[in-house]
Amino acid sequence: MGMFLVTVVVLMMLLVVSINSIELQQKQAEYLERQEQLQAEIDAENERTKEIEEFKKYTQTKAYVEEVAKEKLGLVYEGEIIFKTQE
């Protein structure tokens, strides 16, 4: 009778440990998926940061200043002729 009770208790403990193990594996899979999502977001933000830095450098160039002056403000160099198409 004593051996039977010990066997039952061991089997119940094994069942509980198995169930907890399955739950932990599921949580681990969720955490890994979340980690991948966060890493993808970090990579995207790092890429965006690089693009912003490149744009910042470009905005400090003479070419950018000329582009803005011509396109937005309509300025031209002295003696420069602009041809516009009729629409």
Backbone as CSV, one residue per row, in Angstrom:
resi,resn,N_x,N_y,N_z,CA_x,CA_y,CA_z,C_x,C_y,C_z
1,MET,0.831,-1.195,0.000,0.000,0.000,0.000,0.879,1.264,0.000
2,GLY,1.935,1.242,0.789,2.838,2.384,0.857,3.520,2.640,-0.465
3,MET,3.938,1.561,-1.147,4.602,1.698,-2.441,3.643,2.274,-3.472
4,PHE,2.409,1.934,-3.424,1.390,2.441,-4.337,1.227,3.946,-4.152
5,LEU,1.155,4.410,-2.905,1.000,5.838,-2.625,2.224,6.626,-3.108
6,VAL,3.402,6.087,-2.886,4.614,6.749,-3.355,4.592,6.856,-4.875
7,THR,4.177,5.806,-5.549,4.101,5.809,-7.006,3.095,6.848,-7.499
8,VAL,1.959,6.931,-6.847,0.933,7.907,-7.229,1.459,9.330,-7.033
9,VAL,2.104,9.574,-5.904,2.639,10.912,-5.630,3.709,11.268,-6.665
10,VAL,4.584,10.350,-6.990,5.626,10.601,-7.979,5.007,10.877,-9.345
11,LEU,4.000,10.110,-9.722,3.336,10.336,-11.016,2.639,11.695,-11.053
12,MET,2.021,12.090,-9.959,1.348,13.391,-9.899,2.384,14.518,-10.000
13,MET,3.491,14.348,-9.313,4.546,15.356,-9.390,5.095,15.450,-10.814
14,LEU,5.252,14.297,-11.443,5.724,14.260,-12.822,4.744,14.966,-13.748
15,LEU,3.462,14.759,-13.525,2.423,15.411,-14.321,2.479,16.931,-14.140
16,VAL,2.609,17.378,-12.912,2.672,18.822,-12.630,3.918,19.434,-13.279
17,VAL,5.039,18.763,-13.152,6.277,19.268,-13.753,6.157,19.312,-15.274
18,SER,5.526,18.313,-15.860,5.344,18.291,-17.320,4.467,19.445,-17.785
19,ILE,3.389,19.686,-17.075,2.483,20.786,-17.437,3.206,22.124,-17.318
20,ASN,3.929,22.309,-16.238,4.687,23.558,-16.066,5.762,23.700,-17.135
21,SER,6.366,22.620,-17.507,7.388,22.653,-18.552,6.791,23.096,-19.878
22,ILE,5.631,22.588,-20.205,4.958,22.972,-21.454,4.610,24.461,-21.430
23,GLU,4.099,24.936,-20.291,3.751,26.354,-20.175,4.996,27.227,-20.321
24,LEU,6.084,26.811,-19.715,7.330,27.577,-19.814,7.863,27.599,-21.238
25,GLN,7.740,26.505,-21.953,8.184,26.469,-23.344,7.354,27.418,-24.200
26,GLN,6.041,27.469,-23.932,5.184,28.385,-24.678,5.556,29.839,-24.387
27,LYS,5.796,30.145,-23.118,6.206,31.501,-22.757,7.545,31.852,-23.399
28,GLN,8.451,30.891,-23.411,9.753,31.137,-24.020,9.602,31.435,-25.509
29,ALA,8.735,30.699,-26.175,8.497,30.943,-27.605,7.908,32.341,-27.817
30,GLU,6.977,32.748,-26.951,6.394,34.083,-27.048,7.464,35.151,-26.829
31,TYR,8.317,34.935,-25.840,9.371,35.904,-25.549,10.367,36.001,-26.707
32,LEU,10.694,34.887,-27.312,11.610,34.911,-28.458,10.997,35.662,-29.637
33,GLU,9.707,35.446,-29.855,9.019,36.142,-30.938,8.998,37.649,-30.669
34,ARG,8.713,38.019,-29.429,8.692,39.434,-29.051,10.092,40.043,-29.195
35,GLN,11.101,39.275,-28.816,12.481,39.750,-28.945,12.826,40.007,-30.411
36,GLU,12.390,39.130,-31.302,12.640,39.321,-32.732,11.930,40.573,-33.244
37,GLN,10.697,40.787,-32.783,9.961,41.983,-33.186,10.679,43.245,-32.719
38,LEU,11.119,43.227,-31.475,11.816,44.393,-30.944,13.140,44.633,-31.667
39,GLN,13.836,43.552,-31.999,15.097,43.705,-32.729,14.848,44.297,-34.108
40,ALA,13.753,43.873,-34.755,13.406,44.430,-36.065,13.102,45.927,-35.941
41,GLU,12.404,46.312,-34.873,12.120,47.724,-34.654,13.405,48.511,-34.403
42,ILE,14.306,47.936,-33.625,15.589,48.599,-33.355,16.367,48.784,-34.648
43,ASP,16.407,47.744,-35.476,17.120,47.830,-36.757,16.512,48.908,-37.651
44,ALA,15.176,48.976,-37.675,14.496,49.982,-38.495,14.814,51.391,-37.982
45,GLU,14.812,51.552,-36.676,15.125,52.868,-36.112,16.581,53.244,-36.349
46,ASN,17.475,52.278,-36.282,18.881,52.562,-36.581,19.053,52.990,-38.031
47,GLU,18.343,52.338,-38.933,18.389,52.707,-40.353,17.833,54.111,-40.547
48,ARG,16.745,54.398,-39.854,16.142,55.731,-39.942,17.104,56.788,-39.405
49,THR,17.799,56.462,-38.337,18.781,57.389,-37.773,19.887,57.684,-38.770
50,LYS,20.345,56.640,-39.469,21.375,56.838,-40.488,20.874,57.751,-41.603
51,GLU,19.632,57.529,-42.036,19.057,58.353,-43.096,18.946,59.810,-42.649
52,ILE,18.550,60.015,-41.396,18.437,61.379,-40.880,19.804,62.041,-40.808
53,GLU,20.803,61.294,-40.372,22.165,61.841,-40.312,22.670,62.203,-41.708
54,GLU,22.400,61.338,-42.688,22.809,61.628,-44.061,22.096,62.868,-44.591
55,PHE,20.794,62.985,-44.289,20.043,64.162,-44.730,20.573,65.412,-44.044
56,LYS,20.922,65.280,-42.769,21.489,66.416,-42.036,22.778,66.889,-42.702
57,LYS,23.632,65.938,-43.077,24.877,66.297,-43.756,24.580,66.956,-45.104
58,TYR,23.583,66.411,-45.826,23.229,66.950,-47.139,22.690,68.371,-47.016
59,THR,21.901,68.624,-45.961,21.329,69.969,-45.811,22.387,71.015,-45.512
60,GLN,23.568,70.591,-45.140,24.641,71.534,-44.850,25.561,71.760,-46.053
61,THR,25.178,71.212,-47.196,26.000,71.374,-48.395,25.492,72.535,-49.249
62,LYS,26.365,72.996,-50.117,26.014,74.082,-51.028,24.955,73.617,-52.034
63,ALA,25.026,72.359,-52.429,24.058,71.819,-53.394,22.637,71.891,-52.838
64,TYR,22.474,71.616,-51.571,21.141,71.673,-50.959,20.643,73.113,-50.910
65,VAL,21.518,74.016,-50.526,21.135,75.422,-50.450,20.704,75.919,-51.826
66,GLU,21.454,75.560,-52.856,21.088,75.958,-54.217,19.748,75.355,-54.630
67,GLU,19.559,74.105,-54.314,18.310,73.424,-54.672,17.108,74.118,-54.037
68,VAL,17.207,74.418,-52.756,16.104,75.084,-52.059,15.900,76.482,-52.623
69,ALA,16.987,77.187,-52.869,16.872,78.550,-53.398,16.179,78.557,-54.752
70,LYS,16.500,77.596,-55.591,15.898,77.552,-56.921,14.460,77.040,-56.890
71,GLU,14.238,75.937,-56.226,12.923,75.292,-56.273,11.897,75.978,-55.382
72,LYS,12.271,76.333,-54.187,11.291,76.880,-53.235,11.185,78.406,-53.323
73,LEU,12.316,79.047,-53.525,12.320,80.502,-53.491,12.364,81.139,-54.877
74,GLY,12.663,80.361,-55.908,12.700,80.878,-57.269,13.907,81.760,-57.553
75,LEU,14.946,81.612,-56.763,16.147,82.433,-56.968,17.032,81.812,-58.038
76,VAL,17.807,82.658,-58.689,18.744,82.195,-59.711,20.052,82.962,-59.544
77,TYR,21.115,82.443,-60.152,22.381,83.162,-60.181,22.263,84.346,-61.121
78,GLU,23.090,85.326,-60.900,23.087,86.494,-61.756,23.493,86.077,-63.171
79,GLY,22.693,86.455,-64.132,22.968,86.115,-65.515,22.421,84.747,-65.928
80,GLU,21.837,84.037,-65.016,21.282,82.707,-65.327,19.887,82.893,-65.929
81,ILE,19.591,82.097,-66.951,18.305,82.183,-67.622,17.529,80.912,-67.322
82,ILE,16.277,81.082,-66.958,15.421,79.929,-66.663,14.354,79.820,-67.747
83,PHE,14.220,78.638,-68.280,13.187,78.371,-69.272,12.081,77.577,-68.615
84,LYS,10.854,78.070,-68.788,9.697,77.388,-68.243,8.828,76.900,-69.391
85,THR,8.280,75.714,-69.231,7.391,75.176,-70.259,6.000,75.741,-70.053
86,GLN,5.295,75.953,-71.150,3.920,76.423,-71.050,3.014,75.232,-70.845
87,GLU,2.107,75.414,-69.961,1.169,74.324,-69.680,-0.220,74.684,-70.079
